[in-house]
Amino acid sequence: MNKIIKKAKATLLMLLSIQTSLPLGGIGWAFSSCSDFLYDESDQVIYADDHSLSSDADTLWSVAGIMNKMQVIADRTILLGELRGDLVDVTSYASSDLRDIAFFSTSTAADGSAVSTNKYNQPRDYYAIINNCNYFIANADTALRDNRNDYIFMKEYAAVKAFRAWTYLQLVLNYGSVPFIVEPILTKEQSEQDFPRYDISRICQYFISDIAPYADTELPGYRNIRSTDSRLFYFPINILLGDLYLWAGQYREAAQSYYRYLSTRNGTNSAYTISTNAVRFRNNDSRWMSTTDSWASMFSNESVNANSELITMIPGDSIPSEGNYSELRDLFNTTENNEYRSSIVPSQSMRNISLAQKYCQFTTGGEYILAPDGIDEEYKGDLRLRSAYTLTKNLNLHLPNGRRVESYSTFAKYTTRNVHLYRRAIVYLRLAEALNRAGFPRFAFQILKQGVNNSVILNEVIPYYDKSDSLWLSSFNFPNTSYILETSAGLSTENTMGLHSRGSGYTDHNDTYVLPDDTTITDPSLRLQYQIEHVEDLIIDEEALELAFEGHRYYDLMRVALRRNDPSYLARRIYQRRGADDEATMRSLIKVDLSDPNNWYLKIED
């Protein structure tokens, strides 16, 4: 990747770097003059005298230049989404920048100017990507064809539109309301215009229309770059559309977009099953202390095949001195680089969610039983936390400086230099979230409990809804021959199970894991609403169990709190990051009132 970036820099002369400052409490501002963050005369983009992009070389180097800018925001994409949630805590070794993010404290420069001193709070870096995308979109000759009559720029054009949509979504989720610019800014005079400010609703509606026409456009492929498949560098537009629809509250459209990705990812009318990768107790272990694990290995696998978990990542440099080297491994893990002092650890809240699960085991005697309450706490509940995070104690290592190391920790999700953004489980969980809010909690629940194929939809979903919904539900085609449900037989052809089974055993046979319902509610609409909210709680817990530490948690909580018009939903969980007994401690560390949504967003003092 670095070789391409270096050539891109030489070819493009200078890649755009944009400085920014957003006004305090920007929600509600109609327009902003953006000269402070849209123009820097010492570092502006220059392609050619006529600013045109009219060759395949222009295409390659332009897209590579945008990827280089994506690398700058890679780490903060994870950190901003995880540190502010309830699943991790920071240690005493964490930097002040990390602690300020975790405790919702932003800072300004010493002279009181509007430039943040926190390296993770730099909106200018998002606009650097956006302006490069704007330049490409404005100047690419999309009508140009090669000698085979194929469009030269169309794959890259669609990919750049997706880069821009994803970047704007990240920007608005973190800042609440943002100056909206879709034309390239190349002069100081252009930057001094008044630009409208867009909130999440307007961002979603604009980019739904902007990228939808390219949903079926094939993404670029430049073969392997430093042994990494470059197909992982792009954002599938159907997944992005699903996210935009989900944030916009258009749930049927969101569900259809996620389904389109699953059903076409491996070709027209193909299958992309959830797999049977899981952390499980061994069937013959009466002590409940011996496990098998085919789940954690997925996080170091960056290959591309019909069954691979990873979908999108931002590639990182392999050498720290190269400039865009990811720090995540040294922040999450204890390493030689941090003298075996990590900055981030699982929170008590994460442990409590994991411990609350009931593991269901299939025994060698042919029975399904729940794990007894008296087993070692390390093995209680869902096994994914234990698989994702390993703490080794009682060491006696001595560093060259004389300090003794008594323990070290490892996060299985942070073993490579690249920053993973989308994977298969995310698509299934968001499909469940969309289906649930579309009014089909039974469909959503089956994704968690046993997995889905056409038989499950026909028998467990369709009979419980009006005939008017049957046609729409039938549009989700998960052929039984392609989506084969897991059984106790463990046949090699089985490839589908409920997501909860990835860490809690054979969930399909767990009688304690059932569809939430209240038969005392006689009003059908109120009963349905009860199911929707309680299935949503299960989905949120499942997102914690499956996606912890991957940078999604804060936004997941935000999305549900906004949807329910209940800011306390987010506030309560974050204040209990260290457990309910230490809620007062968290409230004292988090100086802002999280029951006020205006305090959810990063701010830079004006």
C-alpha positions in Angstrom: 0.0 0.0 0.0 2.8 2.4 0.9 4.4 2.0 -2.5 1.3 3.0 -4.2 0.8 5.9 -1.9 4.3 7.2 -2.4 3.8 7.1 -6.2 0.4 8.7 -5.8 2.0 11.6 -3.8 4.6 12.1 -6.6 2.0 11.9 -9.3 -0.6 14.2 -7.7 2.2 16.7 -6.5 0.4 17.5 -3.3 -2.5 15.8 -1.6 -5.1 17.9 0.0 -4.9 18.7 3.7 -7.8 20.7 5.1 -7.9 22.6 8.4 -11.1 23.0 10.2 -12.9 24.5 13.1 -16.6 23.9 13.8 -18.6 26.3 15.9 -19.7 25.3 19.4 -23.0 23.6 19.5 -23.3 23.6 15.7 -26.8 22.1 15.6 -29.2 24.7 14.4 -26.7 26.8 12.5 -28.0 27.2 9.0 -24.7 28.3 7.2 -21.0 28.4 8.0 -18.1 30.2 6.4 -15.4 27.6 6.1 -12.2 29.4 5.2 -10.5 28.3 8.4 -10.8 24.6 7.5 -11.2 24.4 3.7 -8.2 26.3 2.4 -4.5 26.2 3.1 -2.6 27.8 0.2 0.6 25.9 1.1 -1.0 22.5 0.6 -3.8 22.3 -2.0 -4.5 19.7 -4.6 -3.0 20.1 -8.1 -3.5 17.5 -10.8 -3.1 19.2 -14.1 -3.6 22.6 -15.7 -7.1 21.8 -16.8 -7.9 19.8 -13.6 -9.2 16.9 -15.7 -8.9 13.2 -14.9 -8.9 11.4 -18.2 -6.6 8.4 -18.1 -6.4 5.1 -16.2 -3.2 6.4 -14.5 -5.2 9.3 -13.1 -7.7 6.9 -11.8 -5.3 4.7 -9.9 -3.3 7.5 -8.3 -6.3 9.6 -7.5 -8.0 6.7 -5.6 -4.7 5.8 -3.9 -4.4 9.4 -2.8 -7.9 9.2 -1.2 -7.0 6.0 0.5 -3.9 7.7 2.0 -6.2 10.3 3.6 -8.4 7.5 4.9 -5.5 6.1 6.8 -5.3 9.3 8.8 -8.7 8.7 10.4 -8.5 4.9 10.7 -7.5 4.7 14.4 -10.0 7.3 15.5 -12.8 5.6 13.7 -12.4 2.7 16.2 -11.5 4.9 19.2 -14.3 7.4 18.9 -16.8 4.7 18.6 -15.5 2.5 21.4 -14.0 4.7 24.1 -17.2 6.7 24.6 -19.4 3.6 24.9 -19.9 1.2 27.8 -17.7 -1.8 26.8 -14.2 -0.5 27.5 -12.4 1.5 30.1 -9.1 3.4 30.0 -6.2 2.5 32.3 -3.9 4.9 34.2 -1.4 4.5 31.4 -3.8 6.0 28.7 -2.8 9.3 27.2 -4.6 12.5 28.1 -6.1 12.5 24.6 -7.6 9.0 25.1 -8.9 9.9 28.5 -10.5 13.1 27.3 -12.4 11.1 24.6 -13.4 8.4 27.1 -14.7 11.0 29.6 -16.3 13.4 27.0 -13.9 16.2 27.6 -12.7 18.2 24.6 -9.9 20.7 24.6 -8.7 23.8 22.7 -5.3 25.2 22.0 -3.5 27.0 24.7 -4.1 30.4 23.1 -7.8 29.8 23.1 -8.1 29.3 19.3 -10.6 26.9 17.8 -8.0 24.3 16.9 -8.3 21.2 19.1 -5.2 19.9 20.8 -6.7 16.4 20.9 -5.3 14.4 18.0 -8.4 12.3 17.8 -10.6 15.4 17.5 -9.5 16.9 14.1 -12.4 17.4 11.7 -10.0 18.8 9.2 -8.9 15.3 8.4 -12.4 14.2 7.4 -12.7 17.2 5.1 -9.3 16.3 3.5 -10.9 13.1 2.4 -14.2 14.8 1.3 -12.5 17.5 -0.7 -10.3 14.9 -2.5 -13.5 12.9 -3.3 -15.2 16.1 -4.5 -12.3 16.8 -6.8 -12.4 13.3 -8.3 -16.2 13.3 -8.7 -16.2 16.7 -10.3 -13.3 16.0 -12.8 -13.5 12.3 -13.7 -14.5 11.7 -17.2 -17.1 9.0 -16.6 -17.9 8.7 -20.3 -14.4 7.7 -21.2 -14.0 4.1 -22.5 -11.1 1.9 -23.1 -10.3 -0.2 -26.2 -12.7 -2.9 -25.0 -15.4 -0.3 -24.7 -15.5 -0.6 -20.9 -15.9 2.6 -18.9 -12.5 3.5 -17.5 -13.6 5.4 -14.5 -17.0 3.9 -13.4 -15.7 1.4 -10.8 -13.5 4.0 -9.2 -16.2 6.7 -9.5 -18.6 4.5 -7.5 -15.9 3.6 -5.0 -15.1 7.3 -4.4 -18.8 8.2 -4.0 -18.9 5.5 -1.3 -15.7 6.9 0.3 -17.4 10.3 0.5 -20.7 9.0 1.8 -19.0 6.9 4.6 -16.8 9.8 5.6 -19.7 12.2 5.9 -21.6 9.7 7.9 -18.6 9.4 10.3 -18.3 13.2 10.5 -21.9 13.9 11.3 -22.1 11.1 13.9 -19.2 12.6 15.7 -20.1 16.3 15.3 -23.9 16.3 15.1 -24.2 19.0 12.4 -21.5 19.7 9.8 -20.8 22.2 7.0 -21.9 20.4 3.8 -19.6 20.8 0.7 -19.9 18.6 -2.4 -17.8 20.8 -4.8 -14.0 20.8 -4.6 -12.5 23.8 -2.8 -9.3 24.9 -4.5 -9.0 28.6 -3.7 -9.3 30.8 -0.6 -12.2 32.7 -2.2 -14.2 29.5 -2.7 -13.6 28.5 1.0 -15.1 31.8 2.2 -18.6 31.0 0.9 -21.4 30.3 3.4 -22.1 26.6 3.4 -25.2 25.0 4.7 -25.0 22.7 7.8 -26.4 19.2 7.6 -27.6 17.0 10.4 -27.8 13.2 10.3 -31.2 13.2 8.6 -30.1 15.5 5.7 -26.8 13.6 5.3 -28.6 10.3 5.0 -31.2 11.6 2.5 -28.5 13.2 0.3 -26.2 10.2 0.2 -29.0 7.7 -0.2 -29.8 9.4 -3.5 -26.2 10.0 -4.3 -25.0 6.4 -4.1 -28.1 4.3 -4.8 -27.6 4.4 -8.6 -24.2 2.7 -8.1 -25.4 -0.1 -5.8 -24.7 -2.8 -8.4 -21.5 -1.3 -9.8 -18.5 -3.6 -9.4 -15.8 -2.2 -7.1 -12.2 -1.9 -8.2 -9.6 -4.6 -7.8 -5.9 -3.8 -8.0 -4.8 -7.3 -7.0 -2.7 -7.8 -3.9 -0.8 -4.9 -2.4 1.8 -6.1 0.0 0.1 -9.5 0.2 -3.2 -7.9 1.1 -6.2 -8.2 -1.2 -7.2 -4.7 -2.3 -10.8 -5.7 -2.7 -11.0 -5.2 1.1 -10.2 -1.4 0.7 -13.7 -0.4 -0.5 -17.1 0.1 1.0 -19.9 -2.1 -0.6 -22.6 0.4 -1.5 -25.5 -1.9 -0.4 -24.1 -2.0 3.1 -23.6 1.8 3.1 -27.2 2.2 1.9 -28.4 -0.1 4.7 -26.6 2.1 7.2 -27.9 5.3 5.8 -31.5 4.0 5.7 -31.1 2.6 9.3 -30.0 6.0 10.6 -32.8 7.7 8.6 -35.4 5.4 10.1 -36.4 3.8 6.8 -36.3 0.3 8.1 -37.7 -1.7 5.3 -35.3 -0.1 2.9 -32.4 -0.8 5.2 -33.4 -4.4 5.5 -33.6 -4.8 1.8 -30.2 -3.1 1.3 -28.5 -5.5 3.7 -30.2 -8.5 2.2 -29.1 -7.4 -1.3 -25.6 -7.4 -0.1 -25.9 -10.9 1.4 -27.6 -12.3 -1.6 -25.2 -10.8 -4.2 -21.9 -10.6 -2.4 -20.6 -13.9 -4.0 -22.4 -13.4 -7.3 -26.0 -13.1 -8.5 -28.4 -15.1 -6.3 -25.5 -16.3 -4.2 -25.3 -17.1 -0.5 -23.2 -15.5 2.2 -24.0 -17.5 5.3 -23.3 -16.6 8.9 -21.0 -19.7 9.2 -20.7 -22.0 12.2 -17.6 -20.3 13.6 -18.0 -20.3 17.4 -16.4 -20.6 20.8 -17.7 -23.8 22.5 -17.1 -26.0 25.5 -16.0 -29.5 24.5 -18.8 -32.0 24.7 -17.1 -34.3 27.1 -15.8 -31.7 29.5 -17.7 -32.2 32.8 -15.5 -29.5 34.5 -16.6 -26.8 32.1 -13.0 -25.6 31.5 -12.0 -26.9 28.1 -13.1 -25.0 24.9 -12.7 -25.1 21.2 -12.5 -21.8 19.3 -13.0 -21.2 15.6 -14.3 -17.6 16.2 -11.2 -15.6 17.3 -9.2 -16.8 14.3 -11.5 -14.9 11.9 -10.0 -11.6 13.1 -6.5 -12.2 11.9 -7.7 -13.6 8.5 -7.6 -10.9 5.8 -8.1 -13.2 2.8 -11.1 -12.9 0.5 -13.2 -15.9 -0.4 -16.9 -16.9 -0.4 -16.9 -17.5 3.3 -14.5 -14.9 4.7 -15.7 -12.7 7.6 -13.9 -9.5 6.8 -15.5 -7.1 4.3 -13.8 -3.7 4.5 -10.7 -2.4 6.2 -8.4 0.6 6.0 -4.9 -0.6 5.2 -2.1 0.6 7.5 1.6 1.1 7.0 3.9 -1.7 8.2 6.6 0.6 9.6 5.9 3.3 12.3 8.1 5.9 10.5 6.0 5.7 7.4 3.4 8.1 8.9 0.1 6.2 8.9 1.0 3.3 11.2 -1.9 2.2 13.3 -1.5 2.5 17.1 -4.4 0.2 17.9 -2.3 -2.9 18.7 -0.2 -0.9 21.2 -3.3 0.7 22.7 -5.3 -2.4 23.2 -2.6 -5.0 23.8 0.4 -5.1 26.2 3.4 -5.0 24.0 7.1 -4.3 24.1 6.4 -0.9 22.5 4.2 0.2 25.5 6.4 -1.6 28.1 3.6 -4.0 28.7 1.2 -1.3 29.8 -2.0 -1.2 27.7 -4.3 1.8 27.6 -7.7 0.1 27.0 -9.3 -2.9 28.8 -12.8 -4.4 28.9 -15.2 -2.6 31.2 -17.2 -4.1 34.0 -20.3 -3.4 32.0 -18.9 -5.6 29.2 -18.2 -8.3 31.7 -21.7 -8.1 33.2 -23.3 -8.4 29.8 -21.2 -11.5 29.1 -21.9 -13.1 32.5 -25.6 -12.6 32.1 -25.8 -15.1 29.2 -26.9 -18.7 29.7 -24.7 -21.2 27.8 -26.4 -24.2 26.3 -24.4 -27.4 25.8 -25.0 -30.5 23.8 -23.7 -33.4 25.8 -22.2 -36.7 24.7 -25.4 -38.3 26.2 -27.5 -36.5 23.6 -28.9 -33.9 25.9 -29.0 -30.1 25.8 -28.2 -28.6 29.2 -27.4 -25.2 30.6 -24.0 -24.6 32.1 -24.3 -24.8 35.9 -24.1 -21.6 37.9 -21.1 -22.9 40.0 -18.5 -23.1 37.3 -15.4 -20.9 37.4 -16.3 -17.3 36.6 -13.8 -17.1 33.8 -16.0 -19.6 31.9 -19.4 -18.3 32.9 -21.9 -16.8 30.4 -20.9 -16.1 26.8 -17.5 -17.3 25.8 -16.7 -14.6 23.3 -15.3 -12.2 25.8 -12.8 -14.8 27.0 -11.8 -15.5 23.4 -11.5 -11.8 22.4 -9.5 -10.8 25.5 -6.9 -12.9 27.2 -5.2 -11.8 30.5 -2.2 -13.8 31.5 -1.2 -13.3 35.2 1.5 -14.4 37.6 4.4 -13.7 35.3 7.8 -12.7 36.5 9.3 -10.9 33.5 11.9 -8.2 34.0 12.4 -5.3 31.6 15.8 -3.8 30.8 14.8 -0.8 33.0 14.4 -3.1 36.0 10.6 -3.0 36.1 8.9 -6.4 36.7 6.0 -7.4 34.5 3.4 -9.6 36.3 0.8 -9.8 33.6 0.1 -9.1 30.0 -3.1 -8.9 27.9 -4.0 -9.6 24.3 -7.0 -8.6 22.2 -7.6 -11.1 19.4 -9.2 -8.4 17.3 -6.0 -6.3 17.2 -3.3 -8.5 15.7 -2.7 -7.0 12.3 -1.5 -3.6 11.1 -4.8 -2.9 9.3 -8.0 -1.4 10.7 -11.1 -3.5 10.2 -14.4 -1.7 9.7 -17.1 -4.0 8.3 -17.5 -7.8 8.6 -20.2 -10.3 8.0 -21.7 -10.3 11.5 -22.3 -6.6 11.4 -24.4 -7.0 8.3 -26.5 -9.7 9.9 -26.9 -7.8 13.2 -28.0 -4.6 11.3 -30.3 -6.6 9.2 -31.9 -7.9 12.4 -32.1 -4.4 13.8 -33.8 -3.1 10.6 -36.3 -6.0 10.4 -37.2 -5.6 14.0 -38.0 -1.9 13.6 -39.8 -2.6 10.4 -42.3 -4.5 12.5 -41.0 -8.0 12.3 -39.4 -8.9 15.6 -39.9 -12.6 15.1 -37.7 -12.5 11.9 -35.1 -10.5 13.7 -35.1 -12.9 16.7 -34.5 -15.9 14.4 -31.3 -14.3 13.2 -30.1 -14.4 16.8 -31.5 -17.8 17.9 -31.2 -20.3 15.1 -30.3 -18.5 11.9 -32.5 -18.1 8.8 -33.4 -20.1 5.7 -36.6 -20.3 3.8 -38.0 -22.9 6.1 -37.5 -20.7 9.1 -39.1 -17.8 7.4 -42.0 -19.9 6.3 -42.7 -21.6 9.6 -41.5 -19.1 12.3 -42.1 -15.7 10.7 -44.8 -15.5 8.0 -47.6 -17.2 9.9 -47.5 -14.5 12.6 -48.0 -11.5 10.4 -50.7 -10.1 8.2 -51.1 -11.5 4.7 -50.4 -8.1 3.4 -46.9 -8.5 4.7 -46.3 -11.9 3.3 -45.2 -10.8 -0.2 -42.6 -8.5 1.3 -41.4 -11.1 3.7 -41.2 -13.6 0.9 -38.8 -11.4 -1.0 -36.1 -12.5 1.5 -34.8 -15.6 -0.2 -32.5 -17.8 1.9 -32.6 -21.1 0.0 -32.5 -24.2 2.2 -30.0 -25.8 -0.1 -27.6 -22.9 0.5 -28.4 -21.9 4.1 -28.1 -25.2 6.0 -28.9 -24.9 9.7 -26.6 -26.3 12.4 -27.6 -29.5 14.1 -26.0 -31.6 16.9 -24.6 -33.9 14.2 -22.1 -31.2 13.2 -22.1 -32.1 9.5 -19.5 -30.5 7.2 -22.3 -29.0 5.1 -23.8 -27.0 7.9 -23.1 -23.3 7.5 -25.8 -21.3 9.3 -26.7 -20.8 13.0 -28.0 -18.1 15.2 -25.5 -15.3 16.0 -26.0 -15.9 19.7 -24.6 -19.4 19.2 -21.2 -18.0 18.4 -20.5 -17.7 22.1 -23.5 -19.1 24.0 -23.7 -22.7 22.8 -26.6 -24.3 21.0 -29.0 -21.4 21.3 -31.7 -23.0 19.2 -32.2 -25.5 22.0 -31.8 -23.0 24.9 -35.3 -22.7 26.5 -34.3 -19.6 28.4 -33.4 -17.7 25.2 -36.9 -17.0 23.8 -38.8 -14.4 22.0 -39.8 -11.6 24.5 -43.5 -11.5 24.7 -46.2 -10.4 27.2 -49.5 -12.3 26.7 -51.2 -10.1 29.2 -51.2 -7.2 26.7 -54.4 -7.6 24.7 -53.9 -4.7 22.3 -52.1 -6.3 19.3 -50.2 -3.1 18.4 -49.0 -2.6 22.0 -48.0 -6.2 22.2 -46.0 -5.8 19.0 -44.3 -2.7 20.3 -43.4 -4.7 23.5 -41.8 -7.3 21.3 -39.9 -4.8 19.2 -38.4 -3.0 22.1 -37.3 -6.1 23.9 -35.9 -7.8 20.8 -34.0 -4.6 20.2 -32.5 -4.9 23.7 -31.4 -8.5 22.8 -29.9 -7.2 19.5 -28.0 -4.5 21.4 -26.6 -7.1 23.8 -25.7 -9.3 20.9 -23.9 -6.4 19.3 -21.9 -6.0 22.5 -21.1 -9.7 22.7 -20.1 -10.0 19.0 -18.7 -6.6 18.1 -17.1 -5.4 21.4 -13.9 -3.3 20.9 -14.5 -2.8 17.2 -15.6 0.8 17.3 -19.4 0.5 16.9 -20.8 0.6 20.4 -21.2 4.3 21.0 -23.1 4.7 17.7 -25.3 1.7 18.4 -26.4 3.2 21.7 -26.9 6.6 20.1 -29.0 5.2 17.3 -31.4 3.4 19.7 -31.6 6.3 22.1 -32.5 8.7 19.2 -35.0 6.2 17.8 -36.7 5.8 21.2 -36.4 9.5 21.9 -34.9 8.5 25.2 -31.5 10.0 25.9 -31.3 8.2 29.2 -30.9 4.9 27.2 -27.4 6.0 26.2 -26.6 7.9 29.4 -27.5 5.2 31.8 -25.4 2.6 30.1 -22.3 4.8 29.8 -22.6 6.0 33.4 -22.6 2.3 34.4 -19.5 1.5 32.5 -17.8 0.4 35.7 -20.9 -1.3 37.0 -24.0 0.0 38.7 -22.2 0.3 42.0 -19.7 2.7 40.5 -22.2 4.9 38.6 -21.4 7.9 40.8 -17.7 7.6 40.0 -18.4 7.7 36.3 -20.7 10.7 36.7 -17.9 12.5 38.4 -15.4 11.6 35.6 -17.8 12.5 32.8 -18.4 16.2 33.5 -21.1 16.6 30.9 -24.7 15.6 31.3 -25.3 12.7 28.9 -29.1 13.0 29.3 -28.7 16.1 27.0 -28.1 14.9 23.4 -26.2 18.1 22.6 -23.4 16.7 24.8 -23.0 13.5 22.8 -21.0 15.2 20.1 -17.5 16.4 19.9 -17.2 20.1 20.1 -14.4 22.6 19.4 -14.7 25.8 21.3 -15.1 28.8 19.0 
